[in-house]
Amino acid sequence: MADLKHHVLTLLRCRPLWRIALLISMVAILFLATTANPYPVPASASDKVNHLIAFLELTVLTRLSWPEAKALWFAPALLLFGLAIEGIQAGLPYREFSLADLAADGVGIALGLLPWPGLRRDEISDLRDSPKSL
């Protein structure tokens, strides 16, 4: 069991993996939000739930990618990404701008900021505990 815990913690600390997943997720979300073709992807019947889940995922991936980052910096950036998507959709004939979608993005971000197992910040060790302090 301790070996499994070690492997899970190692995976959770693999920042390059989470950064790649974040980039892929952002590209996929942007593509799905701007395409006219219906793609067979798992989705909720409610567009607002889709927005909530997408931005919850982006927030959790951001937290895994940069655990030391403060929400004050990345939460507005994620919300701006949602606003950019809505702005792009406003210029498309088959999509429309929606403040309700942006609100659902914000709720997803807020849920992603809740405490999640494995998403704790790396604790800064006290220098008194290091061998160099002796």
C-alpha positions, 0 to 999 in steps of 0.5 A: 500500500505504501508503494502505491501511495508513493507512485500516486504522489510521484504522479501528482508531482509530475508537473510536465505531465500536468502542463501538457494535459492543461495545454491539450485541454485548453486546445480541445475546449477552444476547438469544441467551443468554436466548431460547427460540427457536432462531435460525439464527445461525452457531454451533459444535456446542459451547456452550462454543466459542460462549461462548469466541468471544463473550467473545473478541469482547467483549474485542477490541472493548473493547480497540479501544474503550478502548485505554488501559484496563487489563485489570485493569479491564475483564476482571473487568467482562466476566466479571461480564457472563458471570456475570450471563448465567448468573444470568439463565439460572438463572431461566429454565425452558429454560436453566440456570446453568453454571460450565463456561460461565463458565469458557469465558467466562474463556478467551475473555477470556484469549485476547482479552487476547493481543497482537493486531495493531492493538490496541497502546496509543496511544503517548504522545509525548514532549513533547520531540518537540513543537513547543512544546518548542522 
